[in-house]
Amino acid sequence: MHSNAHTPIAGNISINHEVIIHAHPKTLDISQIYVQNERVFNECDYLFKRHKVKFSIALLKANRSFEFDCDYIREFIRLTDKLIRVDSKHLIILYTFTDLYMAEKALIRLEKTLLSKSNSKSNDLFTCTLIEKCKNETTKTLLRILDLKIETFSSGIHTVE
């Protein structure tokens, strides 16, 4: 099942309710998590452009054959605040890092583990959309999207700049 209908949000600073729903139409629970108020998204977008602070939430979308309770998930959850299961194919991890360095380390670690786990005979492509969440000095939260694609032996992280 290909998701070529929508292009990755990478490279686009504009983040809003529409984009989230468009990317994952079946997981409506996500809209609840993000607060159904476009003003919040616009505010986050503004703050991101103004202060360039990272924010982060992780949404993992995997094939049905892929088990979510793998070691890499458990380890990643250990570094997070909250775990929410939407359905068998979607997992949302909400986490807050006050230290941007730690956030980056966690993402790099996750990427490496996913790479080793994806070393299989199948050509299954599995996409993780990692959205960072970090609080700045004014305790406001900003949104930033990291699009992480893992395909057998290759992967790439696209960051919104």
Stockholm file with secondary structure:
# STOCKHOLM 1.0

chainA/1-161         MHSNAHTPIAGNISINHEVIIHAHPKTLDISQIYVQNERVFNECDYLFKRHKVKFSIALLKANRSFEFDCDYIREFIRLTDKLIRVDSKHLIILYTFTDLYMAEKALIRLEKTLLSKSNSKSNDLFTCTLIEKCKNETTKTLLRILDLKIETFSSGIHTVE
#=GR chainA/1-161 SS CCCTTSCCCTTCCCCCHHHHHHHCTTCTHHHHHTCSCHHHHHHHHHHHHHHCCCEEEEEEECCTTSCTTSHHHHHHHHTCSEEEECSSSEEEEECCCSCHHHHHHHHHHHHHHHHHHTCSSSCCEEEEEEEEEEECTTCCEEEEEEEEEEETTEEEEEECC
#=GC SS_cons         CCCTTSCCCTTCCCCCHHHHHHHCTTCTHHHHHTCSCHHHHHHHHHHHHHHCCCEEEEEEECCTTSCTTSHHHHHHHHTCSEEEECSSSEEEEECCCSCHHHHHHHHHHHHHHHHHHTCSSSCCEEEEEEEEEEECTTCCEEEEEEEEEEETTEEEEEECC
//
